[in-house]
Amino acid sequence: VSTQSTGSSGINAEYGEENKLVYTDIYNSYITKIEGYICTRLQDLHPNFQMEVLLNLIKSRKDEVDPELFDTLASFADFMLFKENILNYKSQKDNEMGEFPSLVVTSLACGLPKS
């Protein structure tokens, strides 16, 4: 998942406890795209793949899952971490460009091999 400056609308991101509705909309789009990408790639590798089976397997074998992988996957579902990333991105872009371009969620480039 990456951010890039395209599109016509920006996010009025601000530090603080308030969770603006726009964050929720963007977050939901982000989660949908990540889940879709992961599911599609796993189905490409294993045509009979079912996400529900994988989730149950991960839950039942927590001790066998690489902690870094588990943390990475769990971080995708952490709204506050997502909001913090938006704010960090805004801050970085404000310093570089003097403005905040729109946030676009693109597909992951994790390099999973194609079958």
Secondary structure, 3 states (H helix, E strand, C coil): CCCCCCCCCCCCCCCCCCCCHHHHHHHHHHHHHHHHHHHHHHHHHCCCCCHHHHHHHHHHCHHHCCHHHHHHHHHCCCHHHHHHHHHHHHHHHHHHHCCCCCCCCCCCCCCCCCC
